[in-house]
Amino acid sequence: MEKDSFINDNESTDSEMLYEHYAFTADSGQAPLRVDKFLMSRIEKVTRNKIQQAAKAGSIFVADHAVKSNYKVKGGDEVKVLFAHPPYEHLLVSEQLDLDLVYEDDALVVINKPAGMVVHPGHGNYSGTLLNGLIHHFEQLPTNSNNRPGLVHRIDKDTSGLLVVAKTEEAMTHLAKQFFDKTSERKYIALVWGDFEEEEGRIEGSIGRHPKNRLQMTVFEDNSQGKEAVTHYKVLERFGYVTLVECQLETGRTHQIRAHMKHIGHTLFNDARYGGDRILKGTSFTKYKQFVENCFSLLPRQALHAKTLGFDHPVTGKKMQFDTSIPEDFENAIQKWRQYSQHKNLQ
């Protein structure tokens, strides 16, 4: 055992104020491995920094003793991770939220999600999510494989637009299969940096977690990592330094459009996570810089909207298609760029 691998009892966090999120028993043949690396390999979508912060806070326990991140896990060790917020299943509580219901019947509901609303509870977002509102509106919803009631698919917090939610087990199974078989229709509107030589195109490249920045997804052209992803796009309107495009998803990977567009050199406008909140095209002269910053203020999020959603009804088999207007913040930014492209008198 390494020196200082345990935390002094006086340093550890009061466990009565914490909630157990994960518990693992190391296999009997487990070779000595730092506890932070041990947990990284077992907890999905967690950063090493988060694990190390938990250890620093005295929230990682082996045999009921708080350990530091350099503790070496060995065969038979019982490892527990505690956090100050409740685990996911405790967050699935009813909250009265205003939801924009575009369509509803006995099998499903289609919702127009506003930008800024998280789809389901998770790290840093423990209430006020779409799922909390759904649980309030509907007494019983079927649970998907990730224990998320009603959810067939999701869109990012700062992406606006259409989502379908299943109200029965039959609808959940049927709709999930359509998304898996790529027979559903999903079209997004995006404002991206740069101009395109072509009018339309196809982006193909598997998408996985970025090896250095785990908050980003990245494209692996050789398919050595990640999952297959295909995005089709076509130009709707050109504004000089930015372009309005329609993106149609053939697959539905996390951050798919955001990662694919950055990969081909057209990062989404004001997408802070992927660097689109900087001037990527054009000059840095005062008037132009001020213009772009004004656009950022009008649209304080990535310029992405899930505009069209289509699928076969899980009960009737009827083709269902829904379309929603571009939100006001997005439309205002488009109008600003349209006016700029017509005059081009900013320097």
N, C-alpha and C positions, 0 to 999 in steps of 0.2 A: 504494500500500500504506500502511495506517495505521501510525503510529509504535507500537512495542512490540507488533506483531502476532505476532512470533516469540518463542519462549521460549529463553533462554540455555541452551546445552548443559549447563551445570552445574546448571540448575534442573530439567531433564527427568528423568522416571522411567527407570530402567534397562530398556530395551526387552526385554532377555533374560528379564525376569521377567514380561512381559506376553504376552497372547495377542491376535492380531488377530481382531476380531469382525466388522467391517464395512469394506468397501473400495469407494469410488465414484470414478468418473471424471466430472468435470463436463462437460456438453455444451459443444461449441465456442461456442455462442451464449449461454452462461451470463452473465447480467449480474452484476456484483460483488455478493456477498451474504455477510453474516457467516457464518462456518463453523458457529456454533451453530444458526442458522436453517436453513442448508443441510442439516444433519444431521437437524434436527427434522422436516423435510419428507420425509425418506427412511427413517427408522427407525421402525418401528411400535411403539407403546406405550412411548415413551421420554419422560421429562420434560425440560424445558429445564434444570432444575437438575442433572440427571444429566449432561447434555452439558457444561454449564459446569464441573462438578466434574472431569470427565474432562480438559477443557482445562487447568484449573488444575493438575492432577496431571501435565501433560505427556504425556497419553495420546492426543492427537489430532495426526496428522501430515499434512503436505502435502509431497510430494516428499521424504519421509524426514526432514523437519525438524518438530519439535514446534511447534505454533502455539497462540496464545491464542484465546479465544472471539471476539475482535473481528477476527480475520483475515478478509479478504474473498476468498472463493472466486471464481475466474475460470475461463473456458473452458479445458478441458484439464487442470486441476488434478487430481491423484490424492490423494484424501483417505482416510485410514485411521483407524479408531478401535480402540484397544487397551484391554483391561481386565485386572486382576490375576487374575480367575478364567477358566477355560477357556470357549470358546464352547459353545453349546448341544449340538452334536453330540458334544463331548468329555465331556459330563455324562451321556450315556446309557450308564451303566455298571450292572452287576449289583450289587445289594445284597440281602442276606438280611434281609427284613422280614416280620413277622407280618401276613398279610393275611386278612381275614375273607371267605372265599369262600362266598357264599350258594348259588351254582349254577355248574356247569361241565359242558360237553360239548366235542365236537371243534371246534365253531364259535365258541363264545363263553364268557365267564365273567361272572358278576354278582358285584360286590364291595360290601360294606358298609364305606364309608370312615369312619374315625373323625375327629372334629373335631381340627384341629391338623395333619393330614397334607396337604401340598401335592400336587396331582395330578401335576404335571410340573415338571422343573427350570426355574428362571428366576431373575431378578434377586433376590439375597438368599436363594435357596433352591436350593442346588447339590447337595444329596444328601438321602437319606432320603425321597424323594418316592414316591408310589404307582407312578410309572412305573419308577423304579429297582427296586422290588420286583417288578413285573411281568416285567421283563427277566430277573430271577433265576429266577422261577417257570416262565417259558415261554421256550424257546430261540429261537423265531422268532415274531415278531408282524408283521402287515402295518403299513405306515406310512401315516398320513393325509397330507393336503395340507400340514400344518404340521410334517411330519417327526417326528410323535409316535406311536411304535409302539402299536397297539391301541386308541388312544383315539377314541371316537365322540363323546363329550361330556365335560364336566367340571363339577365343583362347587367352590365356593370352599374355601380352606384351612380356615376355621373353621366351615364347614357340614358336617354329618355326613350319611351316607346312601348311597343306592344308585347305582351306576354300572354300565353294561354295557361290556365290553371285547371287541373282535373278535379272534379268533385266526386268521382266514383272510382273504384278499383278498375273497372272495365275501361273507363276513359283514360286513366293513367297508363294502363298497359298499351292500349291502342295508340295513344298519342306518342308515348315514348318510343314505340316501334317505328312510327313515321319519322321521328327525328333521327333515330338510329339508321334507318334505311335511306335517309336523305331525300324523302319524298315530300317533306314539308317545304314551304316557301317562306324565306325570310329575306327581306330587302331593307337595307339601311341607307340613309343619306349621310354623307360625310363631307366635311370641308377639310381639305388637306393642303399642305404646303407644296408649292411647285406646280409647274405645268406639265402636261403629258404630250408626248409626240403622237401617240395613238388615241383613238376614240374609245377603245375598250380593250380589255385584256383579262388574263387569267393568272392568278398567283397561286403557286403550289409549293409547299415546303412544310415539313412537319414542325409543329410548335411544341415547345417545352419550356420549363423554367430556365431563366437565364443563369448560367453557371456562376456569375459574379454578382449579379443584382437579382436576388430572389423575389423582388417585388415586380419584376418585369418578366414577360415571356419573350422568347426569341425564336428565330426560324433556323432550323437545321436542314439545309438543302439536300444533304446526303441521307436524310432520314435515319441518321445514326442514333438520334434521341427524339423524344417527344412523340406526338401523335399526328397522323396524317391530317392535313388541313388544306382546303381549297377555297379560294375566294374569287368570284368573278366581279369585274367592275366595268362601268362605262361612264364617260364624261357627260355631265349634264350641263355645266356652264363653266366657262373659263373667266377668271378674274385677274389674269396676269401672274401675280406671285402666289396665288392660291387657286384651287380648283374645286368645284362642287361635283361630287361623284356619287353614283349609286353603287352600292356593294351588295351582291347576292351571295349568301353563304351556301356552300355545298356541304360543309361540315360546321360544327359548332364548338370550337375550342375556346378556352379562356383567353380573352383579349385578342381574338383571332384577327379582326380587322385592324386593330391598333398595331399589332405586331407585324402583320403582313404589309401594311402600308409603310411602316417605318423601314421594313426590309427592302422595299423597292425605291426608297428615297422620298417618300411622300407622307411624312409623319402627320398625324391629325393635328389640325389647328388647335392650339391651347391645350394639348394633351401633356400635362405637367409630368406625368410618370415617364413618358417616352421622349421628352425634350421638345415637345411642340409648343411650349409656352415661351419660347425664345424666337427671335426673328431668324428664320432659317432661309428665307429667300428675300431678295431686295436689298436696299441700302440701309445704312444706319443713320442717315441724315435726320435731323431733328423732326421735320414735319412728318416724314414717313414713320419714324419711330413712335411719335405721339399718336398717329393714326392707328397703328397696330395695337398699341396699348389701350386705346379707346375701344377697339374691337374685343380685346381680352376682357375689358370691363363689362361690355355688353354680354359676352358669352364666357362666364367664368368657369368653364369646364371644357372637356374635350368635345369637339364638334361632331357628335355622332348621335343619330336618332334612328331607332328601329321603327320604320315607317309602315312597312307592309308585312302581314303575316297570313299565311295560307296553309290549310290542312284539310283532310277529310274528316267529317264529323264521325266520332267513334261509335255512334249508335245508328245514325241514318245513312252514313256513307256519303252524304252530300258534301260537295266541295265548298268549303268556307273560306272566305277571303276578307280581310279587314285592312283598312288603310286609315292613317291618322295624320292630322296636319302637323307641319313642322312647328315646334314650340316657339313662343315669342322671342326668347333670348337668342335662339339659333337664327330665326328669320331676320332679326334686327342686324345680326352680324353679316348675314348674306347681303342684305340691302346696302350696308356700308361698303362692302367690297364691290358690289355691283356699281354703285355710284363712283367709286374710285377708278374702276376699270374703264368707265366711260369718259372720265376726265383726265386721269393720269397726270395731275398737276402737282402732286405731292413730291417733295424732295427731302 
